[in-house]
């Protein structure tokens, strides 16, 4: 009997090993990153994008799939790249571990080590949606992707997470009162338990732009743009906030703390401001977008924390690299880009433009010496 029990435990050992937490896995260097979305038919090729990113000295890049043309173009660049399992594949990844293994082999292992993939996000804003079957499949997909990464001996190299929208919260004002919605918490809690075990961060999409649109009468525009304003005081924590960006991050920390995961790090997976919008999106202007993104870049360059977590530097991926003309929804959705489709800047936040084949050649010469040394924003 004892021998049988010992044998059964030995058979389970490989499964246990793959779920040992790979502490110190880093998928983000510095504090500044960019989301490289490609829902457009008029943006530069991935090869030109590499030139642009090197010229801008942006090292951290997120994409919303694992497109092989992009992964090939990023070969040898030194970027810290995060790829994504699209929402439409999550159910398949959850249903069968072999599907997850094949996906990791085809879209990650095949490009390592030359293409520096440092993270995998599984889905995007799933727990803020209405598809309960998809929400229920998320944890299984995350575990199967992580198990595949572990079996391939990559658990100490690649970080696993998933990005959430603000919809998963009941409220975020004041920041200290924020908690997870009961409707999503049944899926969120086991997900957080697993991420806590493997040392993954909490990815949250933070949009003061959208918050302002939802309540313009009660929100000071300058508060959302990092411009001078009276700010807010959180009566519960006695903390002062002079911008909504930090308040929304601390709201996420408060929700995590209330759920029992106060030690989990928060990374902003998306944030940005639209430069054009519909009639009911009057604040979607190039001037406001420039102000938000310029001030945000300065803020991140300080490598400082938030009022609630002052010792943890804020890290954020800006949304987005390009205006994307094929995105559905209001006009603002197609106008979050720092760059226009031709590679010219949408507004000046200090990054160089890519305007023509001539400028591509010029930039290529300039960035050759940067291949091994990015400025860490």
Secondary structure, DSSP 8 states (H G I E B T S, - for coil): -HHHHHHHHHHHHHHHHTTS--TT-----SSEEEE-----SSS--HHHHHHHHHHHT--EEE-SS--HHHHHHTTTS--EEEEEE-HHHHHHHHH-HHHHHHHHHHHTGGGTTTS-EEEEEEEESGGGSS-HHHHHHHHHHHHHHHHHHHHTT-TTT-EEEEEE-GGGBS--SSGGG--B-HHHHHHHHHHHHHHHHHT--EEEE--HHHHHHH-TTTS-HHHHTT-S---EEETTTTEEES-HHHHHHHHHHHHHHHHT-TT--EEEEEE---S---TT-TT--HHHHHHHHHHHHHHHHTT---SSSTTS---EEES-SB--TT--SSGGGG---SB-TTS-BSS-SS-----SHHHHHHHHHHHGGGTT-----
